Amino acid sequence: MTSRIGVVVMGAALFLYLAVAVWLGVMFFAVGTPVSIGMGIALVIIAPIGAWALLRELLFGFSADRLGRILDGEGGMPEAPAELTPSGRLRREDVEPMIAEYGSASEAAADDWRARYRLGVVQDAAGRRKDARASIREAIRLSRTRP
């Protein structure tokens, strides 16, 4: 619940920033000098890009959360090993076997979003954020085509 509050607060802060950026862009247009017009154009272009990025990340987060709740409700989340690092991550000696196990399961069931999501969870626990996001993004895509 606190993460959702954080998302709302950050979203509101970004929305406020975007509104101020557009307002400043309009104010720069009003000055009328070439430099201020250029700055106004830049601010008006950057604002929608920021809104698009925020929307994209929110949709990713909500979709990943929804799939995680479904998988957890089915009892299909990966089992954590008995020992973790103090930060809660997987120990180095546990990382490769788990990623290999869930990676091969994901390849064997290429159309199963559950297998891809499990791989993403293990990659995230191993600290491989980029790979985890790609796996979870693929799980989201697969869940839309097949329940």
C-alpha positions as CSV (number, residue, x, y, z in Angstrom):
1,M,0.0,0.0,0.0
2,T,2.8,2.4,0.8
3,S,4.3,1.9,-2.7
4,R,1.0,2.9,-4.2
5,I,1.0,6.0,-2.1
6,G,4.5,6.7,-3.3
7,V,3.5,6.2,-6.9
8,V,0.6,8.7,-6.5
9,V,2.8,11.3,-4.8
10,M,5.5,11.0,-7.5
11,G,2.9,11.1,-10.2
12,A,1.4,14.2,-8.8
13,A,4.8,15.8,-8.4
14,L,5.6,15.0,-12.1
15,F,2.3,16.3,-13.2
16,L,2.9,19.6,-11.3
17,Y,6.3,19.8,-12.9
18,L,4.9,19.2,-16.4
19,A,2.2,21.9,-15.8
20,V,4.9,24.4,-14.7
21,A,7.1,23.5,-17.6
22,V,4.3,24.1,-20.1
23,W,3.4,27.4,-18.3
24,L,7.1,28.5,-18.5
25,G,7.2,27.5,-22.1
26,V,4.2,29.8,-22.9
27,M,5.8,32.6,-20.9
28,F,9.0,32.2,-22.9
29,F,7.0,32.5,-26.1
30,A,5.5,35.8,-24.8
31,V,9.0,37.3,-24.4
32,G,9.4,37.0,-28.2
33,T,13.2,36.8,-28.5
34,P,14.7,34.0,-30.6
35,V,16.4,32.4,-27.5
36,S,13.2,32.5,-25.4
37,I,11.1,31.1,-28.2
38,G,13.6,28.3,-28.6
39,M,13.5,27.6,-24.8
40,G,9.7,27.7,-24.9
41,I,9.6,25.2,-27.8
42,A,12.0,22.9,-25.8
43,L,9.8,23.1,-22.7
44,V,6.6,22.4,-24.6
45,I,8.2,19.4,-26.3
46,I,9.8,17.9,-23.2
47,A,6.5,18.0,-21.2
48,P,4.5,15.5,-23.3
49,I,7.6,13.2,-23.5
50,G,7.7,13.2,-19.7
51,A,3.9,12.5,-19.5
52,W,4.3,9.6,-21.9
53,A,7.2,8.2,-19.9
54,L,5.2,8.5,-16.6
55,L,2.2,6.8,-18.2
56,R,4.3,4.0,-19.6
57,E,6.0,3.3,-16.3
58,L,2.7,3.4,-14.4
59,L,1.1,1.0,-16.8
60,F,4.1,-1.4,-16.5
61,G,3.9,-1.2,-12.7
62,F,0.2,-1.8,-12.5
63,S,0.3,-4.7,-15.0
64,A,3.3,-6.3,-13.3
65,D,1.6,-6.0,-9.9
66,R,-1.6,-7.5,-11.3
67,L,0.2,-10.5,-12.7
68,G,2.2,-10.9,-9.5
69,R,-1.0,-11.0,-7.4
70,I,-2.5,-13.6,-9.8
71,L,0.6,-15.8,-9.7
72,D,0.9,-15.5,-5.9
73,G,-2.8,-16.4,-5.5
74,E,-2.2,-19.5,-7.5
75,G,0.9,-20.4,-5.4
76,G,3.2,-20.1,-8.3
77,M,5.8,-17.6,-7.1
78,P,9.4,-18.9,-7.0
79,E,10.6,-20.3,-3.7
80,A,13.3,-18.2,-2.1
81,P,16.4,-20.1,-0.9
82,A,16.9,-20.5,2.8
83,E,19.8,-18.1,2.9
84,L,19.8,-14.6,1.4
85,T,22.3,-11.7,1.6
86,P,21.6,-9.1,4.3
87,S,20.0,-6.9,1.7
88,G,17.5,-9.6,0.8
89,R,19.1,-10.6,-2.5
90,L,20.1,-14.1,-3.6
91,R,23.6,-15.3,-2.7
92,R,26.0,-15.4,-5.7
93,E,26.3,-19.2,-5.5
94,D,22.5,-19.5,-5.8
95,V,22.0,-17.0,-8.6
96,E,23.2,-19.0,-11.7
97,P,21.4,-22.3,-10.9
98,M,18.1,-20.5,-10.2
99,I,18.3,-18.3,-13.3
100,A,19.3,-21.4,-15.4
101,E,16.3,-23.4,-13.9
102,Y,13.7,-20.7,-14.5
103,G,15.3,-19.7,-17.8
104,S,15.0,-23.2,-19.2
105,A,11.4,-23.4,-17.8
106,S,10.6,-20.2,-19.6
107,E,12.1,-21.4,-22.8
108,A,10.2,-24.7,-22.6
109,A,6.9,-22.9,-22.1
110,A,7.5,-20.0,-24.5
111,D,3.8,-19.0,-24.5
112,D,3.3,-19.1,-20.7
113,W,3.4,-15.7,-19.0
114,R,3.7,-17.4,-15.6
115,A,7.1,-19.0,-16.5
116,R,8.3,-15.7,-17.9
117,Y,7.2,-13.8,-14.8
118,R,8.9,-16.3,-12.5
119,L,12.1,-15.7,-14.5
120,G,11.7,-12.0,-14.1
121,V,11.2,-12.3,-10.3
122,V,14.4,-14.4,-10.0
123,Q,16.4,-12.0,-12.1
124,D,15.2,-9.1,-10.0
125,A,16.2,-10.9,-6.8
126,A,19.6,-11.5,-8.4
127,G,20.0,-7.8,-9.1
128,R,19.6,-8.1,-12.8
129,R,17.1,-5.3,-13.2
130,K,17.3,-4.8,-16.9
131,D,16.8,-8.5,-17.7
132,A,14.0,-8.7,-15.1
133,R,12.1,-5.8,-16.6
134,A,12.4,-7.4,-20.1
135,S,11.1,-10.7,-18.8
136,I,8.2,-9.1,-16.9
137,R,7.4,-6.9,-19.9
138,E,7.3,-10.1,-22.0
139,A,5.1,-11.8,-19.4
140,I,2.7,-8.8,-19.6
141,R,2.6,-9.1,-23.4
142,L,1.9,-12.8,-23.2
143,S,-0.8,-12.4,-20.6
144,R,-2.7,-10.1,-23.0
145,T,-2.7,-12.8,-25.7
146,R,-3.4,-15.8,-23.6
147,P,-4.9,-16.0,-20.1
